[in-house]
Amino acid sequence: MSCKSTRRDFLTGRILSNATGDESPPSRPSNVSEGSAEGQSIETYLMRVARQAMACEFEVVFNAGQYPDDAQAALEALDLVQSLEEQLSLFRPTSELSRINREAARQPVRVEPQLFELLELTFQISRETQGAYDITATPLWEVWGFSRRAGRVPSREELADARRNVGSDLVQLDPERKTVQFRRPGVRLSLGSIGKGYALDCCARRLAAAGIGDYLFHAGQSSVLACGSRVGVDGRPCHALGGWSVAIRDPLHQHRLLAEVWLRNRALGTSGTSFQYFRHKGRRYGHVIDPRTGWPAEGVLQATVLAPTAAQADALSTALFVMGPDAAEQYCRAHPEIGAILLCPAQSTTQVRLYAMGVGETELALR
């Protein structure tokens, strides 16, 4: 079983630690697996520290008792998440991103250096994926009704109007001055597809500065960053090669475990449409939009990406979801530091096909 800190725990500085084995509670359908290596039960003690931010739960998991100041380091890292949300949120009028969206069509807008680097990364990934990933796609997301959780098929005219304001070529970045400018009114940036991963990367630097080297940090279970190893009470890693276990679950049957990924000093991001979709005239439309066509991407149920950073993993999970298995395999061949696991519909409506690419045998175990 697991035990998390409450809001009162945070206010008083009290953190609970607990013993946990290979049990994964049915009430917590997490991608973060509590299973042990090769089905063996290994008694471990874990400490969890969690907080709500960016419309999800951020949780850091430590080997209990390994570091004397791990709880304080976790609290400071989670404080950082909240400040990043204030900077990156599309929905907060006072955020730096909102200021960019308001002013960049009129004049160049100076951007905080780390945020500028994040914007550069998003446009680099957009170029590498031939536009399958694009942070200017907000108008498409809105015209399909997903911003209001009320999906609808837009008219041809509505879709055409939205597409006119989408495209990385409509944004000019000046690396020397650290400014952003839009080439036309109506362009807007959204970092929802990369913000959680970026926050995890920033937190990782904070934990490293505090001397913390073994932990698993996730945001909403779909963005994961693992450092070092989970260890048993004997101090030895739970897995022969070290790392932390993350479950890959069937998007059609969340209780079904398809595979287990062992992460060590690596990040994982997952994109899927299991929870955000609508049906119209018998056709299913998911919330992941292909920026190149303006239509919801089809052919993939879930895409999981392994990458050196959580920001890369987040963005590329969206991109490879849009691209599909063939193009995803080509991308992974050209970028050997990237691995991907794509789950696609099978002939049977109750089954999925798993495509693994760029993932080593020691990293992935099929179940």
N, C-alpha and C positions, 0 to 999 in steps of 0.2 A: 504494500500500500504506500501511498505518498502523503506527505503533509506539507502544505504551503503556508507561507506567512500571510497574514491578513493585513488590512490597512492599519489596524491598531498596532500590529507587530512592527510595521515600518515606523510608525510614529514613536514607539517606545524603544526602537532599536533591537527588539527581541526577534531572533530567528530560530525556527525549530529545525532540528535535524532528526532523521529517522532511519531505521533499518529498512532495507528493501532488497528483495531477491529478484526472481525472474518473473514476478507477477506484473501484469499490465491491467489495471482496473478497467472493466467494461465502460465505466462512466467517464473515462478519460481517453477518447480515441486519438491518441497522440502519435505522431510520426516518430517521436523520440522513444525508442524501444527500451523496455526494461528487461528484455531477454538477455541471457548470457551466452557466451561463445559455445557454438556447436551443441546447444540444447542442455548444457551442463548448468546445474544450479550453483551459483557462486554467491555467497553471502557478501553483501556490500552495504556500506553506509553512505547515503547521499544527503547533501543539504541543498535545498532549493530556495531561491529567492526570486520573487516574481512581482511584477507591477504592470498595470494597464497603461498602454501608450500606443499611439498610431493605430487605434481601433483594433488592438489585439493585445494578447498577453506576452510580455517579454519575460523570459525565465532563464536564470543562470543556474546550472547544476554543478556542484563541487563534490569531490570526494571528502566526506565529512572528517574534520580534524586534521586535514593535510596542511592547511595554511592557517596561522594564527589570526590573520586579519582578513580572511576571505569574505566574511559577511560585510564588513565595512567597505571593502573594495567593490563588492557587488552593488551596494547601495549607491556608491558614487557613480558607478557605471550606469545604473538605471536613472540617476539624476541627469546624466548626460543625454540619455534617450529623450527625456522630456524637453530639454533645451533644443535638441535637433528637430523634434516635432514642431516646435514653435518657429523654426527656421524654414522647414521644408513643406509644411502643410499647404495644400491647394485650397483648403476650406477655411483657413484663418486669414482674415483681411490684413492682419498685422504681420504676417510671415514675410520673410525675404522673397520667397517664391511668388507670393501674391503681388508684391511690389514690382517684381520683374514683369509679371503678366500685365500689370496696369500701365507701366511706363515704357516698356522696351519698344513698342511700336512708334513712339514719338522721339525717343532719343536713346543713346547707349546708356545702359545701367551698369554701374560698377557692382561687382559681386564679391562676397567674401572668398578668399583664396581657396579654401577647401571645397566650398560649394562649386566654385568655378571648375576645379579639377573633376568633380563629380559630373558636371555638365559635359566636360570634354570626354569623359569615359562614355557617357550615353551616346554621344554622336559618333565616337569611334565604333562602338558596337553596332550602331545603325548602319554605318558604312560597311562593316564586315559582314553583316547579315542582309545586305542589299535592301535595307528598309523594312525588314520584318520586325525590327524593334524601333520604335520611334516615340519619344516623349512628347511630341506635338499632337498625338492622336486623341487628345481629350475631346475635341468636338465630335468625333465619331462615337466615342463612348457615351456622350450625352445624347446624341441624336437617336441612338438605339434604346434610350431610356434606362440604361444601366446606372447612371448617376442617381436616379430617383428610385432604384429598385423596382421599376415598372417597365419591363421590357416591351418593346414595340418595334414593328418593322417600319422604318421611315419611308417616306415617299421618295421617288427618284430625284425630285428637286431638292428635298431636304438633305439627302445624302450628297448630292453634288455640291451644295453650299458648304457642307461640313468639310468635304474633301479639299476645297479650295484653301482651307486654312491649315492643312496638314502637310508636313514634309520637312525634313531636316534642312533642306536648302532654303527654307524661309527664316532661318536663324543664323545670325552672324556672331561668332565668338572672336573676341580680340584677346589672345593670350598675353600680349604685352601689357595692355591696360586692364585686363581682367574685367572686360565688359561684355554685355549681351545686348544685342539689338535685333528686333524683328523686322523683316522686310515688308510686312503688310499688317494692317490692323486685323484683329480676329485670331491671331496666333496665340496659343497658350501652352505653357509647359506643365506637365504633371510628372512627379517623381514617385507616384504610388507603386510603380513596378520595380523600383530599386531602392526606395527609401529605407525599408526595414533592413535590408542587407547592408546598406551603407552605415546605418546606426550600429549594427553588430560589429562592423569593422572598426568603427571609432571606439566602441566599448572595449574591443580586444586590445587596442593600444593602451587604454586606461588600465586594464587588468595586467598587461605585461609590465607596465611601469610600476605596478604594485607588487611585482614578483610572483604573480599567479600564473602557473604554467600548465595546469590540468583542469579543464572545465568543458562543459558543453553549454552553449548559449543559443537559445532559439527565440524567434519572434513569430507568434501565432502558429508555431509548428511547421510552417512552410518555408521559413528561412532559418538555417542552422549554421552555426560556426563551432567547430570542435578543435580544441587544443589539447595536446598531450593525451592522456589515457584515463579511462575509468579503471579503478583498482579495487581489489577485494580487501577484506579485513586483514589479509596477510601482507598487504602492500604490493602485491604483484598485479600486473594488468589482467583484466578479465579475458582479454583476447590475446592469442599468441603473439600477434603483431602489434598489439596496443590499439589505442583509439577508442572511439565511442560508437555505440550501435544506434542506427537510425532505421526505422521501419519504412518499407515501401508498401502501402496498402492498396488494395483493389479499389479504384474509384467508383465501381459499380456496387461493391459490397465492402463497406469500410471496415467491417469486422475481420475481413480476410487478409492475411499477411501474404504478400507475394514474394518479397525479397527483403534482405537485410543488408544495409551498407555500413561498412566500418570506416568511420572518418577519423583522421588524425592530422591535425594542422591543416585542415581543409574545410571548405564551406560547401553547403548544399542548398539549393533553392528549388522549389516546386511550384509549378503553375498548373491549374486545372479549372474545369468549369462544373465541378460536381454540385456546387451550391449556388452559383450565379448563372442562371439560364432561364429561358422561357420557350414555350412551344407555340407555334403559329401554323395552322393548317397542316398539322401532323409533322412539322419540321422543328428540330431542336436548334436553338440559337444560344451559344454561350457568350460570356462577357469578354473573352479575349478576342480583340478585333485585329484583323490583318490590315495594317496601315496602308498597304499597297493597293488594296481593293476597296476598303471601306466596309467589308462584310466580316461577320464573325468567322474566325478560323474553324476549319473542319478537318476531320481525319485523325485527330489526336485527342485522347481523353485526359491525359496528364503527362507533363514533362518534368523530369527531375534532372538537374544539372549539378555536377561536381566541379568546383573551380577553386583557384587559390584564394579568392576573396568572396565574401558574402554578397557584395554589390554585383560582382560579375555573375555569380550563380543566380541571383534574382533576375537580373536583366536577361541573361541567356536562357533561363527556363521559359520566359515569355517568348523570346525570339524563336527558339527551337520548337515550341508548341505551334507557332504559326508556320514554320518552315516544313514540318513533317519529317518522317524518319530518313528519307533519302538525302535531303539537303542537310539534315542534322548530322548524318554520318560524314558527309563531305566536310562540314565545318569542323567536326572533331578531329578528322584526319589532318586538317590544316592547322589545328591548334591542339597539339598533344597534351597540353596542360588541362584540357577540358574533357570531362566525361559526361555522358548523358544516358538516361534511362527513359524511354518513351513508352507509354501504354496506349495502345490503339484498339479500336473496336475489332473483334473477331467475327467470324461468320455467325457464331452463336451470340444472341443478344445478351447472354448472361456471362460471357467470357471476354477476356482481353488478351491482346498479343503484346508481349514485352520485347522491346528492342533495346539492347545494351550496346553502347559504343564508347570507346575510350576509357572503359572502366576495367581495372585490373582484376584478375581472379581472386586476389587476396582482399579486394575491397567489396565484392558483391557475392552474396550467398542467396541462391534461389530457394524458396520454401515451397 
